């Protein structure tokens, strides 16, 4: 079987890399045809590249982010198309990040992009059943078109390492400071934990970082350090220092629908994780795999952190259970096998 991975996708983004590597680990030949030139340039170059490859593959996969690409792919290819939607542009920009006003022309544009790309593809991938339910109801797409594949993590990058002792009880979060992550609640939990010799390292940059740094200053936090993203290897080294890692804690609707990259990456490193108790998380995990807390509740988060600090045996048990759940369900090898089966449906 030969698969053409097509589009303007970022080949180093975790979702794309996990699926591409997973297919290769399952003996699928993957041909990459990508271009991320600005504007119309990428379509011209993709057309030229595709002409040389059009008879060399069986199924096309439009990688994330690909809503703009699917209609173009449908025009130039007669092969079956699998679209890794992964998220809704409409939901993400209008209701989660709120960078676009509901009811605006731009919001309508994102809605149409989501709807059209899903309608044109033969199979559409999302990461959770909650996302599938949302997409089906919002865009009127029958559920039989969708398939679920967990996000997973690159186990060649994220794997168990000896703990790099920082000398403190260290809580690590890494993310892009978007609303669904609920960093405000992490900071307020840090305030509660300030007298318990617990340190927080918050890695990343993004939409709400300035606002969160200002909140940290306002709360007078002395136990929180902010640092920017570096390489994935650098993030791995800092996760290795952690006693406990954090997931997401926001109160947006999208929070209820996702299991974020960071949860899988920290599980792959055999770290105990605290995250919000949501329908999406419950699709794969239970309370033996993760410590689940109330969303948007700093007291619930602080209580969980303190409980883990006081119970090393529980920390080790949660870490071991979560790691086994990752290996058996969300490694690139496992996900690639599932993806291969999905692609085989189209042959």
C-alpha positions as CSV (number, residue, x, y, z in Angstrom):
1,X,0.0,0.0,0.0
2,X,1.2,3.5,-0.9
3,X,-0.1,6.6,0.8
4,X,0.5,10.1,-0.3
5,X,0.6,12.5,2.6
6,X,-0.5,15.8,1.0
7,X,-0.8,19.4,1.9
8,X,0.8,22.4,3.7
9,X,1.0,20.4,7.0
10,X,3.9,20.9,9.4
11,X,5.8,17.6,9.3
12,X,7.3,18.2,12.7
13,X,3.9,18.8,14.5
14,X,3.2,15.9,16.8
15,X,-0.1,14.8,15.3
16,X,1.4,14.6,11.8
17,X,4.7,13.0,12.8
18,X,3.0,10.3,15.0
19,X,0.7,9.2,12.1
20,X,3.4,9.3,9.5
21,X,5.9,7.4,11.7
22,X,3.1,5.0,12.7
23,X,2.2,4.1,9.2
24,X,5.9,3.5,8.3
25,X,6.2,1.2,11.4
26,X,3.3,-0.8,10.0
27,X,5.0,-1.3,6.6
28,X,3.0,1.4,4.8
29,X,4.9,3.3,2.1
30,X,4.4,7.0,2.8
31,X,5.2,9.5,0.1
32,X,5.2,13.1,1.3
33,X,4.0,15.9,-1.0
34,X,3.9,19.2,0.9
35,X,4.5,22.9,0.4
36,X,3.9,25.7,2.8
37,X,4.5,28.7,0.5
38,X,2.3,31.7,1.3
39,X,-0.9,32.4,-0.5
40,X,-1.7,30.8,-3.9
41,X,2.0,29.8,-4.3
42,X,1.5,26.6,-2.3
43,X,-1.3,25.4,-4.5
44,X,0.7,26.0,-7.6
45,X,3.7,24.1,-6.2
46,X,1.5,21.3,-4.8
47,X,-0.1,20.9,-8.2
48,X,3.3,20.6,-9.8
49,X,4.6,18.1,-7.3
50,X,1.4,16.1,-7.4
51,X,1.6,15.7,-11.2
52,X,4.9,13.7,-10.8
53,X,3.3,11.5,-8.1
54,X,-0.3,11.0,-9.2
55,X,0.2,7.5,-10.4
56,X,2.4,6.4,-7.5
57,X,-0.1,6.1,-4.6
58,X,-3.3,4.4,-3.7
59,X,-4.8,6.7,-1.1
60,X,-4.3,10.4,-0.3
61,X,-4.1,11.7,3.3
62,X,-4.5,15.4,3.8
63,X,-2.5,16.2,6.9
64,X,-3.4,18.6,9.7
65,X,-4.0,21.6,9.1
66,X,-5.8,20.9,5.9
67,X,-9.2,22.5,5.6
68,X,-8.1,24.7,2.7
69,X,-6.3,21.9,1.0
70,X,-9.1,19.3,0.8
71,X,-11.2,21.1,-2.0
72,X,-8.0,21.5,-4.0
73,X,-7.0,17.9,-3.4
74,X,-10.4,16.8,-4.7
75,X,-9.9,18.8,-7.9
76,X,-6.5,17.3,-8.8
77,X,-6.9,13.7,-7.6
78,X,-9.3,10.9,-8.3
79,X,-7.9,8.8,-5.5
80,X,-9.7,8.3,-2.1
81,X,-9.0,11.1,0.4
82,X,-8.6,10.7,4.1
83,X,-8.8,14.1,5.8
84,X,-7.1,14.4,9.3
85,X,-9.4,17.3,10.4
86,X,-8.1,16.9,14.0
87,X,-10.0,20.1,15.0
88,X,-12.7,22.5,13.8
89,X,-11.3,25.9,12.7
90,X,-14.8,27.4,13.4
91,X,-14.9,26.1,17.0
92,X,-11.2,26.9,17.7
93,X,-11.2,30.5,16.5
94,X,-14.7,31.6,17.3
95,X,-15.6,29.8,20.6
96,X,-12.4,28.6,22.2
97,X,-9.7,31.2,21.4
98,X,-12.4,33.9,20.6
99,X,-10.2,35.6,18.0
100,X,-13.1,35.8,15.6
101,X,-16.5,37.3,16.5
102,X,-19.5,34.9,16.3
103,X,-21.7,35.8,13.4
104,X,-19.0,37.6,11.5
105,X,-18.0,37.0,7.9
106,X,-14.8,35.5,9.1
107,X,-16.7,33.1,11.4
108,X,-18.9,32.0,8.4
109,X,-15.7,31.5,6.3
110,X,-14.3,29.1,8.9
111,X,-17.6,27.3,9.2
112,X,-17.8,26.8,5.4
113,X,-14.1,25.6,5.3
114,X,-14.9,23.0,8.0
115,X,-18.1,21.9,6.4
116,X,-16.8,21.7,2.8
117,X,-13.6,19.8,3.7
118,X,-15.5,17.2,5.7
119,X,-18.1,16.8,3.0
120,X,-15.5,16.2,0.2
121,X,-13.3,13.8,2.1
122,X,-14.1,10.0,2.0
123,X,-13.0,9.6,5.6
124,X,-12.5,12.2,8.3
125,X,-10.3,11.7,11.3
126,X,-10.7,13.3,14.8
127,X,-8.9,12.5,18.0
128,X,-12.0,11.8,20.3
129,X,-15.6,10.7,20.0
130,X,-16.5,14.0,21.6
131,X,-15.0,15.9,18.6
132,X,-16.8,13.6,16.2
133,X,-20.1,14.2,17.9
134,X,-19.6,17.9,17.7
135,X,-18.5,17.9,14.1
136,X,-21.4,15.7,13.1
137,X,-24.0,17.8,14.8
138,X,-22.5,21.2,13.9
139,X,-21.8,20.5,10.2
140,X,-24.5,17.9,9.4
141,X,-22.0,15.2,8.5
142,X,-23.1,11.6,9.1
143,X,-21.1,9.9,11.8
144,X,-20.3,6.9,9.6
145,X,-17.8,9.1,7.7
146,X,-15.7,9.7,10.9
147,X,-13.0,7.7,12.5
148,X,-11.2,8.2,15.8
149,X,-7.5,8.1,16.3
150,X,-5.9,9.3,19.5
151,X,-3.2,12.0,19.3
152,X,-0.5,9.9,20.9
153,X,3.1,11.0,21.3
154,X,6.5,10.3,19.6
155,X,8.0,7.6,21.8
156,X,11.3,8.2,20.0
157,X,11.4,11.6,21.7
158,X,9.3,11.2,24.8
159,X,10.3,8.1,26.9
160,X,11.0,7.2,30.5
161,X,14.2,8.8,31.8
162,X,15.8,8.9,35.3
163,X,14.3,11.8,37.2
164,X,16.6,14.7,37.1
165,X,16.3,15.8,40.7
166,X,15.7,19.5,41.0
167,X,15.8,19.4,44.8
168,X,12.2,20.6,44.9
169,X,8.7,19.1,44.5
170,X,8.3,20.3,40.9
171,X,5.1,20.6,38.9
172,X,5.6,21.0,35.1
173,X,3.1,22.3,32.5
174,X,3.9,22.9,28.8
175,X,1.5,24.4,26.4
176,X,0.5,27.2,24.0
177,X,-1.5,29.4,26.5
178,X,-4.9,29.0,24.8
179,X,-8.0,29.3,26.8
180,X,-8.9,25.6,26.9
181,X,-5.7,25.0,28.9
182,X,-6.9,27.0,31.9
183,X,-3.5,28.3,33.0
184,X,-5.3,30.8,35.2
185,X,-6.4,27.9,37.4
186,X,-2.9,26.5,37.6
187,X,-1.7,29.9,38.9
188,X,-4.4,30.1,41.5
189,X,-3.6,26.5,42.6
190,X,0.0,27.5,42.8
191,X,-1.1,30.3,45.2
192,X,-2.8,27.7,47.4
193,X,0.4,25.5,47.4
194,X,2.8,28.4,48.0
195,X,3.5,27.5,51.6
196,X,4.0,23.8,50.9
197,X,7.4,23.9,49.2
198,X,6.0,23.2,45.8
199,X,7.4,24.8,42.6
200,X,5.7,25.3,39.3
201,X,7.4,25.5,35.9
202,X,5.2,26.8,33.1
203,X,6.7,26.3,29.6
204,X,5.4,27.9,26.5
205,X,4.1,31.0,24.7
206,X,0.9,32.0,23.1
207,X,-2.4,33.9,23.2
208,X,-2.8,34.4,26.9
209,X,0.8,34.4,28.1
210,X,1.1,38.2,28.8
211,X,-2.2,38.0,30.7
212,X,-1.0,35.0,32.8
213,X,2.3,36.6,33.7
214,X,0.4,39.7,34.8
215,X,-1.9,37.5,36.9
216,X,1.1,35.7,38.5
217,X,2.5,39.1,39.5
218,X,-0.9,40.2,40.8
219,X,-1.1,37.1,42.9
220,X,2.4,37.6,44.2
221,X,3.5,34.1,43.2
222,X,7.1,33.3,44.3
223,X,6.8,29.6,43.4
224,X,6.1,29.9,39.6
225,X,8.6,30.2,36.8
226,X,7.7,31.0,33.2
227,X,9.9,30.0,30.3
228,X,9.5,29.9,26.5
229,X,9.4,26.8,24.3
230,X,12.7,25.5,23.1
231,X,13.1,22.2,21.2
232,X,11.1,19.0,22.0
233,X,14.3,17.6,23.4
234,X,14.5,20.6,25.8
235,X,10.9,20.1,26.8
236,X,11.7,16.4,27.4
237,X,14.6,17.3,29.7
238,X,12.3,19.5,31.8
239,X,9.5,16.9,32.0
240,X,12.2,14.5,33.3
241,X,12.7,16.9,36.2
242,X,9.0,16.9,37.1
243,X,7.5,15.1,40.1
244,X,4.0,15.8,38.6
245,X,2.9,17.0,35.2
246,X,-0.3,18.9,34.4
247,X,-2.9,18.6,31.6
248,X,-5.7,21.1,30.9
249,X,-8.2,22.8,33.3
250,X,-10.2,25.3,31.3
251,X,-13.9,25.8,31.2
252,X,-14.5,26.1,27.4
253,X,-16.5,23.6,25.5
254,X,-13.4,22.5,23.6
255,X,-11.8,21.5,26.9
256,X,-14.5,18.9,27.1
257,X,-13.7,17.5,23.7
258,X,-9.9,17.0,23.7
259,X,-7.1,15.0,25.2
260,X,-4.1,17.3,24.6
261,X,-0.6,16.5,23.3
262,X,0.9,17.2,26.7
263,X,-1.0,14.4,28.4
264,X,0.3,11.8,26.0
265,X,3.9,13.2,26.0
266,X,4.0,13.1,29.8
267,X,2.5,9.6,29.9
268,X,5.1,8.4,27.5
269,X,7.7,9.6,30.0
270,X,6.0,7.7,32.8
271,X,5.0,10.7,34.8
272,X,2.0,11.1,37.1
273,X,-0.5,13.5,35.5
274,X,-3.3,15.7,36.9
275,X,-5.9,16.9,34.4
276,X,-9.5,17.9,34.2
277,X,-12.2,15.2,34.4
278,X,-13.9,15.5,31.0
279,X,-15.9,13.3,28.7
280,X,-13.0,13.2,26.2
281,X,-10.5,12.1,28.9
282,X,-12.9,9.4,30.0
283,X,-12.9,7.8,26.5
284,X,-9.5,6.4,27.2
285,X,-8.5,6.9,30.8
286,X,-9.9,6.2,34.2
287,X,-8.9,7.4,37.7
288,X,-6.3,4.7,38.0
289,X,-4.4,6.2,35.0
290,X,-4.5,9.9,35.8
291,X,-5.6,12.1,38.7
292,X,-8.8,13.7,37.5
293,X,-10.0,17.0,39.0
294,X,-12.9,19.4,38.5
295,X,-12.3,21.8,35.5
296,X,-11.8,25.4,36.3
297,X,-11.3,24.7,40.0
298,X,-8.0,25.7,41.5
299,X,-8.9,24.2,44.9
300,X,-9.5,20.8,43.3
301,X,-6.2,21.0,41.5
302,X,-4.3,22.1,44.5
303,X,-5.8,19.2,46.6
304,X,-4.7,16.7,44.0
305,X,-1.2,18.1,43.9
306,X,-0.9,18.0,47.7
307,X,-2.3,14.5,47.8
308,X,0.4,13.2,45.4
309,X,3.1,15.0,47.3
310,X,2.1,13.3,50.4
311,X,1.7,9.8,48.8
312,X,4.7,8.7,46.8
313,X,3.2,5.2,46.3
314,X,0.2,6.7,44.7
315,X,2.4,8.8,42.4
316,X,4.3,5.7,41.3
317,X,1.1,3.7,40.8
318,X,-0.5,6.4,38.6
319,X,2.7,6.9,36.6
320,X,3.0,3.2,35.9
321,X,-0.7,2.7,35.0
322,X,-0.7,5.7,32.7
323,X,2.4,4.6,31.0
324,X,0.9,1.1,30.3
325,X,-2.2,2.7,28.9
326,X,-0.1,4.8,26.6
327,X,2.0,1.9,25.3
328,X,-1.1,-0.3,24.7
329,X,-3.2,2.4,23.1
330,X,-1.4,5.5,21.9
331,X,2.1,4.7,20.7
332,X,2.9,5.5,17.1
333,X,3.1,1.7,16.3
334,X,-0.4,1.1,17.8
335,X,-1.9,4.2,16.1
336,X,-0.3,3.5,12.8
337,X,-1.8,0.0,12.8
338,X,-5.2,1.5,13.4
339,X,-4.7,4.1,10.7
340,X,-3.6,1.4,8.3
341,X,-6.8,-0.5,8.9
342,X,-8.8,2.7,8.3
343,X,-7.0,3.3,5.0
344,X,-7.6,-0.3,4.0
345,X,-11.4,0.4,4.1
346,X,-10.9,2.5,1.0
347,X,-9.1,-0.1,-1.1
